[in-house]
Amino acid sequence: MIHQLRIYEIFDRNKEAFHNRFRDHAWRIMRSYGFNILGTWETRLGDRTEFVYLLAWPDERTMRHAWEQFRANEEWKEIKKITNAQHGDLVGEIQDRILIPTSYSPAIHAAR
């Protein structure tokens, strides 16, 4: 098992629109492709607002395939187009990290 940490820069001016889109649309579509979202958070880094979420995957190959399917989803493309037209860009910089547990990680021992 691996985990994926996603960090999105979001904007205070349209933060509510971002959360509505993620909660009502992205999450639903992601689940249809096997995304296992473990948690979502909002944080601040200086004057920057960030949306952070953590996913669990059986392996990197499965993760990459699911992301390809999600990004190619026509409904998702249309939702992004509409919400961006209504509210402007909802996401700035995106950081993506694959978290591979160390041999002594409590996560490995908890999974057994």
Summary of the structure (lengths in Angstrom):
residues: 112
radius of gyration: 15.2
end to end distance: 11.3
largest distance: 47.7
contacts: 284
relative contact order: 0.28
helix: 48%
strand: 34%
